[in-house]
């Protein structure tokens, strides 16, 4: 399930690598958070019961607001989380 999930991380000096998803992912809620690589971009990520991931990335003007509206309309229940920078 979610605790076993890994995500691809790109745009680093090491190249793409797998990184464990934060433990906060243990619920089946969508997560809204600022991208750690591209400041100002916001991500909405959701993992269903089968381990399938849905990811939407918002950039440009009002990226945060658009991500929140999308998460609310698409999933209804979401959590905004803060990830530490690399």
C-alpha positions in Angstrom: 0.0 0.0 0.0 1.0 3.6 0.4 3.8 3.0 3.0 5.6 0.9 0.4 5.3 3.6 -2.3 8.3 5.2 -3.9 8.2 8.2 -6.2 10.6 9.1 -9.0 12.6 12.3 -8.3 14.1 14.2 -11.2 16.3 17.2 -11.9 19.0 16.4 -9.3 22.8 16.2 -9.7 22.4 12.4 -9.2 19.8 12.0 -11.9 16.5 10.3 -11.5 16.2 8.1 -8.4 13.5 6.4 -6.3 12.7 8.1 -3.0 10.4 6.8 -0.3 7.1 8.6 -0.1 6.5 10.4 3.3 4.8 8.4 6.0 1.9 10.9 5.8 0.8 9.1 2.7 -0.7 6.3 4.7 -4.3 7.6 4.2 -6.1 7.5 0.9 -6.4 11.2 0.8 -5.1 13.3 -2.1 -1.9 15.3 -1.1 -1.4 18.9 -2.2 2.2 20.2 -1.9 4.7 22.5 -3.5 7.1 20.8 -5.8 10.5 20.5 -4.2 12.5 20.9 -7.4 10.5 23.7 -9.2 9.6 26.4 -6.7 6.2 27.8 -7.4 4.8 24.6 -9.0 2.2 22.7 -7.0 1.4 19.0 -7.2 -1.7 17.0 -6.4 -1.0 13.3 -5.9 -3.5 10.5 -5.1 -2.9 6.8 -4.7 -5.9 4.5 -4.9 -6.4 1.2 -3.1 -4.6 -0.7 -5.9 -1.5 1.4 -5.7 -2.2 3.4 -8.9 -1.0 7.0 -8.7 -2.6 10.1 -10.2 -0.5 13.2 -10.4 -1.4 16.7 -11.5 1.2 19.5 -11.6 0.2 23.1 -11.7 2.6 26.0 -12.6 2.3 29.6 -13.5 0.0 32.2 -12.1 -2.3 31.0 -9.3 -0.8 27.5 -9.3 -1.5 27.0 -5.6 -5.2 28.1 -5.9 -5.7 25.9 -9.1 -4.2 22.9 -7.3 -6.5 23.3 -4.4 -9.6 23.7 -6.6 -8.6 20.7 -8.6 -8.0 18.5 -5.5 -11.4 19.6 -4.0 -13.3 18.9 -7.2 -11.5 15.7 -8.2 -11.2 14.0 -4.8 -13.2 16.0 -2.3 -10.9 15.1 0.6 -7.3 16.2 0.4 -4.5 17.2 2.7 -2.0 20.0 2.2 1.5 18.9 3.3 4.8 20.6 3.5 7.9 18.7 2.4 11.4 19.7 3.4 13.6 21.0 0.5 16.3 18.7 -0.9 
